[in-house]
Amino acid sequence: MDWTSLLSNERLRDRKYSEARNRSIFTQDYDRIVFSEPFRRLANKTQVQPLYEHDHVHHRLIHSIEVGSVGRSLAMSIGQWLVEEDEIAAGEENAIANIVQAACAAHDIGNPPFGHSGEASIGAWFARAFDEARGVCGDLDPELHPQFCHFEGNAQGFRIIARKEMYRNDGGMRLSKAVLGAFMKYPLSAATHAGLSDYRSAGYFGAKKFGIFNSDLGLFAEAASSLGLPQIAVGPYQWWRRHPLVYVVEAADDICYNIVDLEDAFTTGELPFDVVREALFNLAEKPNRGAQGMTQAEEIALLRALSIGRAIDSCLEAFKQNYGEIMGGTFGQGLVEAGRLGAQFAAIRALAKARIFTAPRKTELEVSGYRIIGNVLDGIAPIYDRLGAKGWDAEALDAHSAQVVRVLGLDLRDVRSPETALHAMGDFVSGMTDRYALRISRMLSGI
């Protein structure tokens, strides 16, 4: 892979678009993302801690902005090193920073309500519907089942930015191909992911999840071709190598959620000051700067800031040390794990797994969220079943179904098959905020 192609500013489905002299395409990409409705909705979606019980914990919108800040700083440092190594021309470090910031802003845009448990809830509902052959779910090609019963926010995010938002079915937001490449954490379909388990265990493939719905493969293929991402084939399965800047976006996300989850746990009282201070003190490499006169919250905030700075330095070193593998598309780790602070981050993840992710308030949220999402899908599924029975003619729906469509604002424009029906259901429920999902669940349940 080479940076000339990897930094492509060609827009998806809009090759004639030219860059304004005073505003780069990558900056415009960021603006398109942050002014979009799906981005705004992140303000009412759970990050880790349940919302509405404490004003100072993170939600997904704040998290996305912070990831963009960290990603931009790390990308700028990497870009400056690439200039020094004559890998890119002077000035292109700014392009790299802007690409990463835009991709970071979008990285959670497809996530459903109630955190990652929301993904599991949606997937579990579809899996049950497939097992019972319910309505349109019973008519779907079995090869397409994995992308619904293992519902993935990353794939939904690509669907939003490349298909659904702005230029509907014609490139979506029409972002630059460089930003789409940096966004695509898992450049493969669900069917390929499911079929590659043996190859992954043998070390041929490192992706944990899938990142592209079957219907969107053509859109990513357009971007991958312009970016020069190598395509790989193993047996009947094909996928692409990761864009090098994916590692930077991923690192920024890893840095933020690992560190900030600790700060939030201290804020909510789920972890005591001494435990959080020790973890961040070690991550910040035992700084000499004192905390005399500071409150506990101020000291935690200081250690959080110092830890982020050290983590950026660690990831920069890891990028340099593994540059050949990253450019070859064969690097199998994250920059956080590969850096000098890998052990400290592993300790924080273990602490979070043991004491944050199992906290009563979070467990209560996941249990109620699971039921809420199930109620919503149970409530809207009959609409799509009836639509299929009417030959996908929305005008032929009965009066009650048409009333539900109006009340919920269900978008039936593209629903012409079982696959498009299930995507429309996924679009609706994953686009909900936590609060809206609760309200609609109650309404559909007659409460």
QUIHU-V135069 format. One line per field, one symbol per residue. ss: DSSP state (@ for helix, = for strand, . for the rest). A space follows every 50 residues. Layout:
BEGIN
ss: ???
END
This chain:
BEGIN
ss: ..@@@@....=..=.....=..=.@@@@@@@@@@..@@@@@@@@.=.... ........=@@@@@@@@@@@@@@@@@@@@@@@@@.......@@@@@@@@@ @@@@@@........@@@@@@@@@@@@@@@@@...@@@@@..@@@.@@@@. ..@@@@@@@@@@@@..=....=...=@@@@@@@.....=@@@@@@.@@@@ @..........=.@@@@@@@@@@@@@@...====..====.....@@@@@ @@@@@@@@@@@@@@@@@@....@@@@@@@@@@@............@@@@@ @@@@@@@@@@@@@@@@@@@@@.@@@@@@......@@@@...@@@@@@@@@ @@@@@....@@@@@@@@@@@@@@@@@@@@@@@@@@@@@@....@@@..@@ @@@@@@@@.........@@@@@@@@@@@@@...@@@@@@@@@@@...
END
